[in-house]
């Protein structure tokens, strides 16, 4: 799967104000975080957030962002990874 889909999913889960830098210091990549699963996410979010983004992680999977990625590619927009 295109790794950018994991990044789009992660930004959706964290929302624009989310701190992906701290998360990446622990997990390395958005894909590794996704693959870690919900039990690991709950533990991580409890340690850094007052309100857990777990609900948002349940709403979508990386593949749900295929249309977004295609739109970005069509318009020459880059996904920062």
N, C-alpha and C positions, 0 to 999 in steps of 0.2 A: 504494500500500500504506500502511496505517496506520503512521505513523512510530514509534509505541510498540512495534511488533513489532521494529524495529531495536534499540530500547533493551533490550527483554527479551533478545534475542539477545546483545547486547554484555555485559550483566550475566552471562549464562550463560558467555560466553567468558572474561571477566575473573575470574569468581567474586566472592563478596561482598567479598573483601579487595582486589580490583583497583582501580587508580587511574584512573578514567575522566576525572577532571579533567585530568590531564596529556595523556591521549589527545585530549581535546576541544580542548585548546590547539593541537594539531597539525592535527587533521582537521575541527574545527568541529561535526560532528554524528555520531551513531551511523550514520546512513545513509551519509554520506560515507566513513566508515571502512570500512563493509561494501563499498561500491562500489570502494574503492581496490584490493581484491583481495589474494590471499595473498602475492605477492611483496613488496608494500608492508607487509603485516602482519608478515612475517618480519623485515624491516628494522627496523620500529618496535620489535617485542618484543625483538629482540636488543639494542637500545640501552637498554632500561629494565628488562628482567627477566632473572634468572638462568636461569629455566626458561620456555620459550616456551609460551603458551596456544594455539599453532597447532593442536595436536591437538584441543582443544575446539572450535575454530572449524570444523573439518572434520566434526564430529558433527551439527551442526544448521544450518539456515538460518532467517532471521527468520520465515518462514511457519509453522515448526514451533511457534511460540508463540501461534498463533491461539487455541487452547483456553485457554491461560493468560490471554490478554487478555480473552477472553469471560467467563471466571470473575471476573476483576478488575472488569470492567464490571458484571456481574450483582450483585456485592456492593458496588458503589460505591467500589472501591479505585482510587486514582489511580496512574498510572505517572509517576514523576518523570523529566522529560526535560531 
